[in-house]
Amino acid sequence: MKRAAVGVFAGVFVLFFAAGSATSASSTGHVKPRWRATVATLPPNTGSSVLWLTNPSISCASPGNCTAVGSYDLDSSVPPCGAPGLLLSETAGHWGTGVDAVLPANGSVLCPQVWLNSVSCPSPGNCVAVGSYSSTEGGEPGLLLTEKAGYWTAHEAALPANPDPGPFDSYVTLNSVSCASVGNCTAVGYYGGSGDGVGLLLTEKRGHWARGVTPPLPSDASGTGVNLSSVSCAADGSCSAVGLYDGNFPSRGDASGKPLLLTNAGGEWHAVKAVMPPDGPGEWAEVSSVSCASGGNCSAIGAYNIGIDSEHGPEGVLLTEKAGEWGRGIKAKTPKNAATSGFWAGYGELTGISCSSPGNCVTVGNYFDDHNRGQGMMVTEKAGEWRRGVRAALPRHVHAGSLYIVSCASPGNCTAAGYYAAPGGHGDAGGVMFLTETAGRWARGVKAPIWRESLGVFAISCASPGNCGVVGGSHLNQILVDGLLLDSSTRPCVVPRLNRETVATARRSLDSHGCAVGRIERARSRTIERGHVISQTRQPGRRLAPWTKIGLEVSKGP
């Protein structure tokens, strides 16, 4: 495989847990969010392991309606024969059984290798996922998957009309996709081998994918070593993309990369060389992710001053586009308790960004404090001005942690997720934490339930304040063994009537009503069929906190 992967057991198991109290009341009247975790369920008649790649993706079109993509291990052989693409859909709060990603006609069926890197859903049941797949002709073409009204179709990404000849032209990597509306999306990536890759831009208009084009480049570019890593499109259809040129990838190696910014307005792409802060020596620089709140108003994150011989760690950089013009990058200001001496002085890694309106963005990342302990931080842009980073308030009795992903549903209402280290722990000891911002104030982090040794998170999408979906997984001995789909909700639990329903039906009904299954007790009954509900602990129609547990008494027959 060309990407690292880890294994996961298939199965169905659900955990419910509260997210803790917020530090301020929500301006929108929402109750505090509650979280739920569900193990990803594989397609029927598959092997026992899931193979999540390093960058699975999730997109939520509305609360309780999300789509997640990844891959899974076809069987337990070593090495495994194939890793089909995995598509998981949540409808009305219920995650269904995963389905295999459909492939173009030239897709390898006997031993499929599919990599899905990104998904974007402009409305429920209408999504686009991108990646690559192994073909019967050899090579790995780009893969475009389109869901319309719940049904998926597959297309091979068409390369530019006259691509530069080379031995790796049949190898395509699509890294990111963003949809401005149903049928209007943009995907970015590259084709070719390490060091000689060519950037690739693909556009869908009114449901039709056009042939790919190569991006324009700054005047000092050699034309190869181009990789586009992230794209974001506003509602008006304008997009911005980021990446690097004159680089050696997918690994950094010894080569230097130059950060690249692209803007599409009116259907035409323009390139800008990203300008790093004036104090950056420029040994290595990158722009890794972009988020656009409206056309021509975007923000991007990256890093500079990276190098083996550098005396300091990497420093986060913030770049802002206003009215279609990208300004000079500025150094992300770490919190006041950041280390001031040693290798970690000035270190400020930025890992995720989300912009909810022009000039209002949040990026998250990590730094080291004055005790050389890793800490998570949030850096906020308000009214176009980036503030000093704020230390993430860790869960109680925790002293170190980090943040990786963030999604903002509206200004001042964001959710971030990361990892905390257990006190005195080592290796995988610790777990996932969530932080919620409500009306501009961040609450203390709360722990997700520890599944075996720890949890990891990869992607997040919030459809509305406090209503988010997260792709994660649990680890055992540093191996990811469960693919998890986590959801937060602020809607109340409205208790449904469950008497005489089967346990399976009762579970689905509770899930769709924002409630959780509590203790299940068995009792004899001459009037209720075996396996059906006799009674429930809460009366139907009651409005309770999200994911409140409802106990069931179930018949075991006469």
C-alpha positions as CSV (number, residue, x, y, z in Angstrom):
1,M,0.0,0.0,0.0
2,K,1.1,3.5,-0.6
3,R,-0.4,4.8,2.7
4,A,0.0,3.7,6.3
5,A,-2.9,1.8,7.7
6,V,-4.1,0.2,10.9
7,G,-6.6,-2.6,11.6
8,V,-10.1,-2.4,13.2
9,F,-12.6,-5.1,14.4
10,A,-16.0,-5.0,12.8
11,G,-19.1,-5.1,14.9
12,V,-21.8,-3.0,16.6
13,F,-21.4,-1.5,20.0
14,V,-22.6,1.9,21.3
15,L,-21.3,4.1,24.1
16,F,-23.0,7.1,25.5
17,F,-21.5,9.8,27.6
18,A,-22.0,13.4,28.7
19,A,-19.8,16.2,27.5
20,G,-19.7,18.2,30.8
21,S,-21.0,21.7,31.5
22,A,-20.1,24.7,29.5
23,T,-18.7,27.9,31.1
24,S,-21.5,30.1,29.6
25,A,-25.0,29.8,28.4
26,S,-25.5,29.4,24.7
27,S,-26.8,32.4,22.9
28,T,-28.8,30.1,20.7
29,G,-30.7,28.5,23.5
30,H,-29.1,25.1,22.9
31,V,-28.5,22.7,25.9
32,K,-25.0,21.5,26.5
33,P,-23.9,18.8,23.9
34,R,-23.8,15.2,24.8
35,W,-21.6,12.7,22.9
36,R,-22.1,9.2,21.6
37,A,-19.7,6.7,20.1
38,T,-20.6,3.9,17.6
39,V,-18.3,1.2,16.2
40,A,-18.3,1.3,12.4
41,T,-20.1,-1.7,11.0
42,L,-18.6,-3.4,8.0
43,P,-20.5,-4.7,4.9
44,P,-21.8,-8.2,5.4
45,N,-19.7,-11.3,4.7
46,T,-16.3,-9.5,5.1
47,G,-13.3,-10.3,7.2
48,S,-13.0,-9.3,10.8
49,S,-10.7,-6.3,10.5
50,V,-11.1,-2.8,9.3
51,L,-8.2,-1.0,7.8
52,W,-8.6,2.7,8.5
53,L,-6.2,4.8,6.6
54,T,-4.3,7.7,8.2
55,N,-6.8,10.3,6.9
56,P,-10.4,9.2,6.9
57,S,-12.9,12.0,6.4
58,I,-16.4,13.0,7.5
59,S,-19.0,15.6,6.4
60,C,-22.3,16.4,8.1
61,A,-24.9,18.1,5.9
62,S,-27.4,18.6,8.8
63,P,-27.6,17.4,12.4
64,G,-27.7,13.6,12.5
65,N,-27.0,13.3,8.7
66,C,-23.4,12.6,8.1
67,T,-21.2,10.6,5.7
68,A,-17.8,9.1,6.6
69,V,-15.3,7.4,4.3
70,G,-12.3,5.2,4.8
71,S,-11.1,1.7,3.9
72,Y,-11.1,-1.7,5.5
73,D,-9.1,-4.9,5.4
74,L,-10.7,-7.4,3.1
75,D,-9.5,-10.4,5.1
76,S,-7.0,-11.4,7.8
77,S,-4.3,-12.6,5.5
78,V,-0.8,-11.1,5.8
79,P,-0.2,-9.1,3.8
80,P,-4.0,-8.5,3.3
81,C,-5.4,-8.9,-0.2
82,G,-7.1,-5.7,-0.9
83,A,-8.5,-2.7,1.0
84,P,-11.9,-1.8,-0.3
85,G,-13.2,1.7,0.1
86,L,-15.7,2.1,3.0
87,L,-18.8,4.4,2.8
88,L,-20.7,5.0,6.0
89,S,-23.9,7.0,6.2
90,E,-25.8,8.4,9.2
91,T,-29.5,9.2,8.7
92,A,-31.6,10.8,11.3
93,G,-29.0,10.1,13.9
94,H,-28.6,6.4,13.0
95,W,-25.4,5.0,11.5
96,G,-26.1,2.3,9.0
97,T,-24.0,-0.7,7.9
98,G,-21.0,0.3,5.8
99,V,-21.0,-0.4,2.1
100,D,-18.1,-1.0,-0.3
101,A,-17.2,2.0,-2.5
102,V,-18.3,1.4,-6.1
103,L,-15.5,1.5,-8.7
104,P,-15.2,2.5,-12.3
105,A,-15.3,-0.3,-14.9
106,N,-11.5,-0.7,-14.8
107,G,-11.3,-1.1,-11.0
108,S,-9.6,-4.2,-9.6
109,V,-12.3,-6.5,-8.1
110,L,-10.3,-9.6,-7.0
111,C,-7.9,-7.6,-4.8
112,P,-9.2,-4.0,-4.7
113,Q,-7.0,-1.2,-3.2
114,V,-9.0,1.9,-2.6
115,W,-7.9,5.1,-0.8
116,L,-10.6,7.6,0.2
117,N,-9.1,10.8,1.5
118,S,-11.9,13.4,1.6
119,V,-15.7,13.8,1.5
120,S,-18.0,16.8,1.2
121,C,-21.8,16.7,1.5
122,P,-23.7,19.9,0.5
123,S,-27.1,18.3,1.5
124,P,-28.2,15.0,3.1
125,G,-27.8,12.1,0.7
126,N,-25.8,14.2,-1.8
127,C,-22.0,13.9,-1.3
128,V,-18.7,13.6,-3.2
129,A,-15.8,11.5,-2.0
130,V,-12.3,11.5,-3.7
131,G,-9.2,9.4,-3.5
132,S,-7.6,6.8,-5.8
133,Y,-8.0,3.1,-6.6
134,S,-6.0,0.2,-8.2
135,S,-7.0,-0.5,-11.8
136,T,-6.8,-3.6,-13.9
137,E,-4.5,-1.8,-16.3
138,G,-2.0,-1.1,-13.6
139,G,-1.4,2.2,-11.8
140,E,-3.7,4.0,-9.4
141,P,-6.1,6.5,-11.1
142,G,-7.9,9.2,-9.3
143,L,-11.4,8.2,-8.0
144,L,-14.5,10.4,-8.0
145,L,-17.4,9.1,-6.1
146,T,-20.8,10.9,-6.3
147,E,-23.8,10.2,-4.2
148,K,-27.2,11.4,-5.4
149,A,-30.3,10.9,-3.3
150,G,-28.4,8.1,-1.5
151,Y,-27.0,6.2,-4.5
152,W,-23.3,6.2,-5.3
153,T,-21.6,6.2,-8.7
154,A,-17.9,6.2,-9.6
155,H,-15.8,7.9,-12.2
156,E,-12.1,7.9,-13.0
157,A,-10.6,11.4,-12.8
158,A,-9.6,12.5,-16.3
159,L,-6.1,13.9,-16.4
160,P,-5.2,17.0,-18.5
161,A,-5.4,16.5,-22.2
162,N,-1.6,16.3,-22.8
163,P,0.0,15.3,-19.5
164,D,3.8,15.4,-19.3
165,P,5.0,11.8,-20.1
166,G,6.5,9.9,-17.3
167,P,6.5,6.5,-15.6
168,F,4.1,7.5,-12.8
169,D,1.5,9.4,-14.8
170,S,-1.0,6.6,-14.1
171,Y,-0.6,7.3,-10.3
172,V,-3.0,9.9,-9.1
173,T,-3.7,11.2,-5.6
174,L,-6.8,13.3,-4.8
175,N,-6.3,14.8,-1.4
176,S,-9.3,17.1,-0.8
177,V,-12.8,17.9,-2.2
178,S,-15.2,20.8,-1.4
179,C,-18.7,21.2,-2.7
180,A,-20.3,24.7,-3.0
181,S,-23.7,23.1,-3.8
182,V,-25.1,19.8,-5.1
183,G,-23.3,19.0,-8.4
184,N,-20.8,21.8,-8.1
185,C,-17.5,20.6,-6.4
186,T,-13.8,21.0,-6.7
187,A,-11.1,18.4,-6.0
188,V,-7.4,18.8,-5.8
189,G,-4.3,16.6,-5.7
190,Y,-1.5,15.6,-8.0
191,Y,-0.4,12.9,-10.4
192,G,3.1,11.5,-11.0
193,G,5.8,10.3,-8.7
194,S,7.8,11.6,-5.8
195,G,9.7,14.7,-6.8
196,D,8.2,15.1,-10.3
197,G,4.5,15.3,-9.4
198,V,2.2,17.6,-11.3
199,G,-0.6,19.5,-9.5
200,L,-4.2,18.6,-10.5
201,L,-7.4,20.6,-10.3
202,L,-10.8,18.9,-11.1
203,T,-14.1,20.8,-11.3
204,E,-17.7,19.5,-11.3
205,K,-20.4,21.8,-12.7
206,R,-24.1,20.8,-12.7
207,G,-23.2,17.2,-12.0
208,H,-20.5,16.8,-14.7
209,W,-16.8,16.4,-13.9
210,A,-14.6,18.2,-16.5
211,R,-11.2,17.0,-17.5
212,G,-8.5,18.0,-14.9
213,V,-6.2,20.9,-15.4
214,T,-2.8,21.8,-14.0
215,P,-2.7,24.8,-11.7
216,P,-1.0,28.0,-12.6
217,L,2.3,28.5,-10.8
218,P,4.4,31.4,-9.6
219,S,7.1,32.6,-12.0
220,D,9.9,30.9,-10.1
221,A,8.3,27.4,-10.3
222,S,10.0,24.6,-12.2
223,G,6.6,23.0,-13.0
224,T,7.0,19.8,-11.1
225,G,7.1,18.8,-7.5
226,V,3.5,20.2,-7.1
227,N,1.1,18.9,-4.5
228,L,-2.3,20.5,-3.7
229,S,-3.3,19.4,-0.3
230,S,-6.5,21.3,0.6
231,V,-9.4,23.1,-1.1
232,S,-12.4,25.1,0.2
233,C,-15.3,26.4,-1.8
234,A,-17.8,29.1,-0.8
235,A,-21.5,29.1,-1.6
236,D,-21.0,31.3,-4.7
237,G,-18.7,28.7,-6.2
238,S,-15.4,30.5,-5.8
239,C,-12.7,28.4,-4.2
240,S,-9.2,28.6,-2.8
241,A,-6.6,25.8,-2.7
242,V,-3.2,25.4,-1.0
243,G,-0.2,23.2,-1.4
244,L,3.4,23.3,-2.4
245,Y,5.6,23.5,-5.5
246,D,9.2,22.6,-6.2
247,G,8.9,20.0,-3.5
248,N,9.6,16.3,-3.0
249,F,6.6,14.4,-1.7
250,P,4.8,12.6,-0.3
251,S,7.7,12.6,2.2
252,R,9.6,15.9,2.8
253,G,13.0,14.2,2.4
254,D,15.9,16.6,1.9
255,A,14.1,18.8,-0.6
256,S,12.7,22.2,0.1
257,G,9.1,23.0,-0.8
258,K,7.6,26.4,-1.5
259,P,4.1,27.1,-0.2
260,L,1.4,27.8,-2.9
261,L,-1.9,29.6,-2.7
262,L,-4.5,29.3,-5.5
263,T,-7.7,31.3,-5.9
264,N,-10.6,30.6,-8.3
265,A,-12.9,33.6,-9.1
266,G,-15.1,33.6,-12.1
267,G,-13.9,30.2,-13.2
268,E,-10.2,31.1,-13.6
269,W,-7.5,30.0,-11.2
270,H,-4.7,32.4,-10.1
271,A,-1.5,31.5,-8.2
272,V,0.2,33.4,-5.5
273,K,3.4,32.5,-3.8
274,A,2.8,32.4,-0.1
275,V,4.9,35.0,1.8
276,M,6.2,33.8,5.1
277,P,6.6,36.1,8.1
278,P,9.7,38.3,7.8
279,D,11.6,36.4,10.6
280,G,11.3,33.0,8.9
281,P,14.6,31.7,7.6
282,G,12.7,29.6,5.0
283,E,14.6,26.3,5.5
284,W,11.3,24.6,4.9
285,A,7.8,26.0,4.7
286,E,4.3,24.7,4.0
287,V,0.7,25.6,3.8
288,S,-1.4,22.6,4.7
289,S,-5.1,23.6,5.1
290,V,-7.5,26.3,4.0
291,S,-11.1,27.3,5.0
292,C,-13.3,29.8,3.1
293,A,-16.2,31.6,4.7
294,S,-17.2,33.4,1.5
295,G,-15.8,34.0,-2.0
296,G,-12.3,35.6,-1.7
297,N,-12.3,35.5,2.1
298,C,-10.3,32.6,3.3
299,S,-7.7,31.7,5.9
300,A,-5.0,29.1,5.7
301,I,-2.5,27.5,8.1
302,G,0.9,26.2,7.7
303,A,4.4,26.1,9.2
304,Y,7.9,27.5,8.5
305,N,11.4,27.3,9.9
306,I,11.4,23.5,9.6
307,G,14.7,21.7,9.2
308,I,16.8,19.1,10.7
309,D,19.6,21.6,11.5
310,S,17.2,24.2,12.8
311,E,17.8,25.4,16.3
312,H,14.1,25.7,17.0
313,G,11.0,23.7,16.4
314,P,8.4,24.5,13.7
315,E,6.4,27.7,14.0
316,G,2.8,28.0,12.9
317,V,1.9,30.5,10.3
318,L,-1.5,32.1,9.5
319,L,-2.4,33.5,6.1
320,T,-5.5,35.5,5.3
321,E,-7.2,36.3,2.1
322,K,-9.4,39.4,2.0
323,A,-11.5,40.3,-1.1
324,G,-9.4,37.9,-3.2
325,E,-6.0,39.2,-2.0
326,W,-3.7,37.0,0.1
327,G,-1.7,39.0,2.7
328,R,1.7,38.2,4.2
329,G,1.7,35.3,6.6
330,I,2.0,36.0,10.3
331,K,3.4,33.9,13.1
332,A,0.8,32.3,15.3
333,K,1.2,33.7,18.8
334,T,1.5,30.9,21.3
335,P,-0.2,31.2,24.8
336,K,1.6,33.2,27.5
337,N,2.9,30.1,29.3
338,A,4.8,28.8,26.2
339,A,8.4,27.8,26.5
340,T,10.8,30.7,26.0
341,S,14.1,28.7,25.8
342,G,15.4,25.5,24.3
343,F,14.4,23.7,21.2
344,W,10.6,24.1,21.8
345,A,10.8,27.9,22.3
346,G,8.4,29.4,19.8
347,Y,7.1,26.0,18.7
348,G,3.5,26.4,17.5
349,E,2.1,23.6,15.4
350,L,-1.3,24.3,13.7
351,T,-3.3,21.3,12.7
352,G,-6.8,22.3,11.8
353,I,-8.8,25.4,10.8
354,S,-12.4,26.4,10.3
355,C,-13.9,29.8,9.3
356,S,-17.6,30.4,9.9
357,S,-17.8,34.0,8.5
358,P,-15.3,36.4,6.8
359,G,-12.7,37.3,9.3
360,N,-13.9,34.9,12.0
361,C,-11.9,31.7,12.1
362,V,-10.5,29.3,14.7
363,T,-7.4,27.2,14.3
364,V,-6.2,24.6,16.7
365,G,-2.8,23.0,17.4
366,N,-0.1,22.4,19.9
367,Y,2.8,24.0,21.8
368,F,5.0,23.3,24.7
369,D,4.6,25.1,28.0
370,D,7.4,26.3,30.3
371,H,7.6,22.8,31.8
372,N,8.2,21.3,28.4
373,R,4.8,19.6,28.5
374,G,2.8,19.4,25.3
375,Q,-0.4,21.5,25.4
376,G,-3.3,22.1,23.0
377,M,-4.2,25.7,21.9
378,M,-6.9,27.6,20.1
379,V,-6.0,30.6,18.0
380,T,-9.0,32.8,17.1
381,E,-9.5,35.4,14.4
382,K,-12.2,38.0,15.2
383,A,-13.2,40.7,12.8
384,G,-10.1,40.0,10.7
385,E,-7.6,40.1,13.6
386,W,-5.7,37.0,14.8
387,R,-5.5,36.9,18.6
388,R,-2.9,35.3,20.8
389,G,-3.4,31.6,21.3
390,V,-5.3,30.4,24.3
391,R,-4.3,27.2,26.2
392,A,-6.9,24.5,25.9
393,A,-8.4,23.8,29.4
394,L,-7.7,20.1,29.8
395,P,-10.0,17.7,31.6
396,R,-9.5,17.7,35.3
397,H,-6.5,15.9,36.7
398,V,-4.8,16.0,33.3
399,H,-1.6,17.9,32.7
400,A,-0.7,17.4,29.0
401,G,-2.6,17.2,25.8
402,S,-3.0,18.3,22.2
403,L,-5.6,19.4,19.7
404,Y,-5.9,18.2,16.1
405,I,-9.2,19.1,14.5
406,V,-11.9,21.8,14.7
407,S,-15.2,22.8,13.1
408,C,-17.1,26.0,13.6
409,A,-20.9,26.0,12.8
410,S,-21.2,29.8,13.4
411,P,-19.0,32.6,14.9
412,G,-18.2,31.8,18.5
413,N,-19.7,28.2,18.3
414,C,-17.0,25.7,17.6
415,T,-16.0,22.2,18.6
416,A,-12.4,20.9,18.8
417,A,-11.0,17.5,19.5
418,G,-7.6,16.1,20.4
419,Y,-5.7,13.8,22.7
420,Y,-4.9,13.9,26.4
421,A,-2.1,12.1,28.2
422,A,-3.1,10.2,31.3
423,P,-1.2,11.3,34.5
424,G,1.8,9.1,34.7
425,G,0.9,7.3,31.6
426,H,3.1,6.1,28.8
427,G,2.6,4.8,25.2
428,D,-1.1,4.8,24.4
429,A,-2.2,5.8,27.9
430,G,-4.7,8.5,27.6
431,G,-7.6,9.2,25.3
432,V,-9.7,11.7,23.3
433,M,-10.9,15.0,24.7
434,F,-13.5,17.4,23.3
435,L,-13.7,21.1,23.8
436,T,-16.8,23.2,23.0
437,E,-17.0,26.9,22.4
438,T,-20.4,28.4,23.1
439,A,-21.1,32.1,22.4
440,G,-17.4,32.8,22.2
441,R,-16.3,31.0,25.4
442,W,-14.5,27.7,25.5
443,A,-15.5,25.2,28.1
444,R,-13.1,22.9,29.9
445,G,-12.2,19.8,27.9
446,V,-14.1,16.6,28.6
447,K,-13.0,13.0,28.1
448,A,-14.4,10.6,25.7
449,P,-14.9,7.1,27.2
450,I,-11.6,5.2,27.0
451,W,-12.1,2.2,24.7
452,R,-9.4,-0.2,25.7
453,E,-6.2,1.9,26.0
454,S,-6.9,5.1,24.1
455,L,-8.8,6.8,21.3
456,G,-7.7,8.8,18.3
457,V,-9.6,11.3,16.2
458,F,-9.1,12.1,12.5
459,A,-11.8,14.4,11.2
460,I,-14.7,16.5,12.4
461,S,-17.8,18.2,10.9
462,C,-20.4,20.3,12.7
463,A,-23.7,20.9,11.0
464,S,-24.9,23.4,13.6
465,P,-23.7,24.6,17.0
466,G,-23.1,21.6,19.3
467,N,-24.2,19.0,16.6
468,C,-21.1,17.4,15.2
469,G,-19.7,14.2,13.8
470,V,-16.2,12.8,14.3
471,V,-14.3,10.0,12.8
472,G,-12.1,8.3,15.4
473,G,-10.8,4.9,16.6
474,S,-9.6,3.1,19.6
475,H,-6.1,1.7,20.1
476,L,-4.8,-1.5,21.7
477,N,-1.0,-1.9,22.0
478,Q,-0.6,1.0,19.6
479,I,-2.8,-0.7,16.9
480,L,-6.1,0.8,16.0
481,V,-8.7,-1.9,16.6
482,D,-12.1,-0.2,16.4
483,G,-13.2,2.4,13.9
484,L,-15.5,4.8,15.8
485,L,-18.1,7.3,14.7
486,L,-18.7,9.9,17.4
487,D,-21.7,12.3,17.5
488,S,-22.6,15.2,19.7
489,S,-26.1,16.5,20.0
490,T,-27.9,19.4,21.6
491,R,-31.5,18.3,20.7
492,P,-33.4,16.8,23.6
493,C,-34.2,13.2,24.1
494,V,-38.0,12.9,23.4
495,V,-38.9,9.5,24.8
496,P,-40.7,7.3,22.3
497,R,-43.3,4.6,23.1
498,L,-41.5,1.2,23.1
499,N,-44.0,-1.3,24.6
500,R,-44.2,-4.5,22.6
501,E,-41.4,-3.4,20.2
502,T,-38.4,-5.8,19.6
503,V,-35.1,-4.8,21.3
504,A,-33.6,-4.0,17.9
505,T,-36.6,-1.7,17.0
506,A,-36.4,-0.1,20.4
507,R,-32.7,0.7,19.9
508,R,-33.3,2.3,16.6
509,S,-36.3,4.3,17.9
510,L,-34.3,5.6,20.9
511,D,-31.4,6.5,18.6
512,S,-33.6,8.5,16.2
513,H,-35.2,10.3,19.1
514,G,-31.9,11.4,20.6
515,C,-32.1,8.9,23.5
516,A,-29.8,6.1,24.6
517,V,-30.4,2.5,25.6
518,G,-30.0,2.0,29.4
519,R,-30.1,-1.1,31.5
520,I,-31.9,-4.0,29.9
521,E,-33.6,-6.4,32.4
522,R,-35.3,-9.7,31.5
523,A,-38.6,-10.8,33.0
524,R,-41.2,-13.5,32.3
525,S,-44.4,-12.5,30.6
526,R,-47.4,-14.5,29.4
527,T,-48.7,-11.6,27.3
528,I,-45.6,-10.1,25.7
529,E,-43.7,-12.2,23.1
530,R,-40.1,-13.2,23.9
531,G,-37.6,-10.5,23.0
532,H,-40.2,-7.7,23.0
533,V,-40.3,-4.8,25.4
534,I,-42.6,-5.1,28.4
535,S,-42.0,-1.7,29.9
536,Q,-39.6,1.3,30.0
537,T,-38.2,3.4,32.8
538,R,-39.3,6.8,31.3
539,Q,-42.7,7.7,30.1
540,P,-43.3,8.3,26.4
541,G,-43.3,11.9,25.4
542,R,-41.0,13.2,28.1
543,R,-38.3,15.7,26.9
544,L,-35.0,14.9,28.6
545,A,-31.3,15.8,28.2
546,P,-29.7,14.5,24.9
547,W,-28.8,10.8,25.0
548,T,-30.6,10.2,28.3
549,K,-30.5,6.4,29.0
550,I,-33.9,4.7,28.9
551,G,-34.0,1.4,30.7
552,L,-36.0,-1.5,29.2
553,E,-37.7,-4.6,30.6
554,V,-37.8,-7.3,28.0
555,S,-39.8,-10.5,27.9
556,K,-38.0,-13.8,28.1
557,G,-41.3,-15.6,27.5
558,P,-43.7,-17.3,29.8
